[in-house]
Amino acid sequence: MNMYDSIQAIVDDANEKNKPISELIIEQECQLSGADRETVWNKMAKNLEIMRAAVKRGQEGNGVYSATGLTGGEAVKIKKYREKHQTLSGDTMMSAVQNAVATNEVNAAMGVVCATPTAGSSGTLPGVLFMLEKRLNLKEEQMIRFLFTAGGLGMVIANHSGIAGATGGCQAEVGSAAAMGAAAAVEIAGGTPEQSSQALAMAISNLLGLVCDPIAGLVEIPCVKRNAIGAGNALIAADMALAGCISKIPADECISAMNKVGRGLPASLRETGIGGLAGTPTGQAIRARIFGNNV
């Protein structure tokens, strides 16, 4: 068995075999790795465990803080805000945001996260998944399947566009994560493979052109909060797809467009810490404070 080369190939195979995308990806992984189903399943279960631990750690007590002091404690602020106020975007959405921020604050504090697809975008999938666990009363099996769906579709994105901010901007990191989360959320909510494809396409389209401009070159600002947007984008795209909305541009063409846009971004907007927010007076002042004026 060859690795799936397109989103459409996955959708077609899922329809032909009457299987969910997650099952196809499990079968593909078993065949490509040579490992049995139990081994493959248990490895993904371990990923879920790591994600859960990061989400929990990031919102306990006073939260976690990075060594630079640039980020930390905001997942706890969101948690307390949710407890005391009526949220504007809804408690469900802010629950996802809280999970996403908690995870990325743990990453910034040099904690253990599951790169999905990168450390810089590691909060988007957990943001979505652990909110859905409560909202849809998900069992562990469903959550593991969510990760297989996200991972399988993410592999297609990685092979045809890339997932690194240094080559494609933040659209390649948080944009890809949002697309993976949107598609997986659709399946877990009972949607069709085609609807997962539509959600993926819309999620990519919504963040197309998002630059990678980390202040001082660190995966902290604005990375942490962009995962909050990624989680929100994933849920919105999933709901739109489940409602029957479609992307006029097919998923595979959206992935191709993201690749071309990423390659067209100037180097200053691809993780160099030079342009965008990193290039603002405040961004440059923060860089000088951390590394000195000679860097």
N, C-alpha and C positions, 0 to 999 in steps of 0.2 A: 504493500500500500504506500502510495506517495502522499506527502503532506498536501493538504488542501491548498490550492494556489489562488483561490478567490473566495469572496463572500458568497457569490452566486453559486459556486460549486458546492459549498456547504449547504445552502438553502435547497438546492436541487436534490442533493443526496438525502437530506433530511425528509423532504417530501416524498421521494421515491421509496425510501425505506420505512417511512412512517415512524421515524425516531426523532426525539428532540436533539438539538444541536449538541447539548452536553454529552449525550450518549455517543455520538459520532466522534467527539474529541477524545473521550475516554478510550474508545476502540482504536483510534489513530495512535494515541500515546502508547498503548500496549503493544501495538504492532511495530512502531518505530523504535521503541526503547527495548523491546524484548522482555519487558517485565510483565508479571501477571497482573490481573485486574486489582487484586487486593493491595499489591505494592503501590501501584499507581494511585489508587484511591487514598491510601494511607498518607502518601506524600502530600496530596492536596489537603487532606485533613490537617496535617501539620501546618501548612500555610495558613489555614483558617485559624488555628490555635494561636499562631504568631500575631495575626491581625487582631484577634480579640484581645490579646494581652496588651498590645500597643494602644488600642482604643481605651481600654480600662485604665492603663497607667497615665495616659494623657489628661484624664479628667478626674483623677483622684486628688484629694487634699487641695493643695494650692496649685496643682498642675506641675508641669516640667518646664525647665528653662534651658536655653542654649548657653554654651560657654561665653558667647559674645554678648549675651543679654539682649540681643535684637528681637528674639521671639520667645514666647512662653506664657503660660497662664491664661490664654484667651479661651481655650476650650472650657475651662472652669467658669470664666465670665459668662460664656454663652449658657452653660448649664444653670447658673444662678439666675440669669435673665429669664430663661424659660420657666423657672420655678415661680418667679414673682410677677411676670408680666404676660400680657396677651401679645404674642408675637405677631408681627405684621405679615410675614410670609407663611405663617402657619407652623404649629409645633412639629409637625412631621418633617417639614423641610429643615427647620432649625435643628432637629435631632440629627439629621444626616450631616448638616454642617458641623455640628459639635463633634461627631465621630471623625469627620475628615480632618478638622483642625487638630484634634487630639493626636491623631496618628502622625501628622506632619510635624507637630511640635516635638513628639518623641524622636522623630528622625533628626530634626535640627539639634536635639540634645544628645545626639550620638547613640540613641537607643536602637533596639532591634525592630525592624519593620519588614514587611514583605513587599518587595519592589513590584508594583503592579501598574504599568510595566516598568517604572523606574522608582528610585527612592524619592525623587522630587515630586512624583505623582502618586505616592503610596497611600494618600488619604482618600482619594476619590472613591475607589471600590469599597473599602470598609465603611466610608461615609454612607453609601447607598445600602450596602448589605446589612449592616447591623441595625439600621433603621427599619428595613423591611422585615428583619427577623421578628421584631416586636409588632409591627403593623400587620403582617400577614401570618403571624404565629408559625414561622418557618421551623422545620425540623433540621437537624444537622445535615441530613442527606441532601435536602434541597439547597442548603447553603453551599455545600461542596459542589453540587452540580452548577450552581451559579458561577463558581470560580472556574470550572472547566469550560463553560460557555464563554466566559470573558477571556480566558487564556487562549482558547482556540481561535477566536476571532482576532484577538490581539496579535497573535502570531502572523496572521495574514497582513495586518497593518504594518507590523515590523518588517516583514519581507518586502513589502511594496512601497513603503514610505519611510519607515524609520521611526524610532521612539525616543531619540536623544535630542535634548534641547540644543546641544552644540551643533547639530546638523540640520534640525528642522524647526527650532523655536519651541515655545511652550505648547503650541498646538500639537506637536509630536508627543509631548509628555501628558499634560493634563487633558488635551484634546483627545488623545488616544484612549486614556483611562476613562474619560466620560463616555466615549463611544462603546467601549467594552462593557461598562457598567449599565448603560442604557439597554444594550442588546440582551445582556444577562437578566436584567430586571424584567424585561418583557417575557422571557421564557418562564421565569419563576412565577410570574403573575398569570400564566396560562395562555400567553400569546403564541402566535404561530412563528415558525422560522422566518417567514417573509416579513412579519412585523418586527422581528429582531433586527433584520437587515435594514428596515426603514428607520428604526430608532438609531442604529449606528450611523447611518447616513446623515440624519438630522443633527445628531450630537457633534459630529465632525464639522458639519457646515456651520454650526453656531459658534464654534471657536476657531474657525479657519483664519489664519494670519496672526494668531496670538504669539507675541514675541517672548523670548527668553532673556530677561534682563535682571538677573540677580544682583542685588546691591552687594558690593565688595566681593562679588563672585561666589557668594555663599548661598546654599539652598535654604534660604530663610525668608527674605523679603524680595518679591511678593509671593514666593512659592506657596507658603502655608495657606494664604487666603485664596489663592487660585484653585486649590483643591476644593475649597468650599464652593466655589463657582462651578467646578467640575462636577461635584456631586449634585448640585442643583440642576445643572444642564442635563445630566444623565436622567434624572427623574422626570424632568419636563419632556425630554425627547421620548422617553419610554411611554409616558402617558399619552402623548400625541400619537404615537404609533398604535397604541392599544385602542385609541379612539377612532382609528382608521385613517389618520392623516398620513400622507406619503411624501417622500422626497422626490422631486421631479428628476433629480440627478441620482443615478444608482449608486449604491454603497461603494462599489469598486472604483467608480469614477471619482467619488468624493475622496477616497484614499489617494488616488493618483493626483488629484488637484492639491491635496495637502502636501504631497511630496514636492510638487513643482513650486508651490508657494514657499515652502521651507527652504528650498535651494535658492530661491530668489531673494530671501531675506539678507540684508547686509550682515557682515560678521559682527558688527556692534550689537546686533539684536539676537545673537545666537550664543548665549551663555558666556559671553566674554566679560560681562560686568562693566561694559563701556557705555552702551546706549540705553535708551528708554529710561525707566526709573533710576537705573544705576548711574545714568549720566546727569541726573539733576544735581543742583548744588547740595542738597541735603544728602543725596546718595553718595556723592563724592566726599562729603565731609565724614560720613560714616566710614567709608573705606579708609580714609586717612587716619581716623581715630583708631581703627583696628590694626591696620598694617603700616601706618606711617606714610609720610608724603612722598617717599622715594619709590613706592611700589607702582 
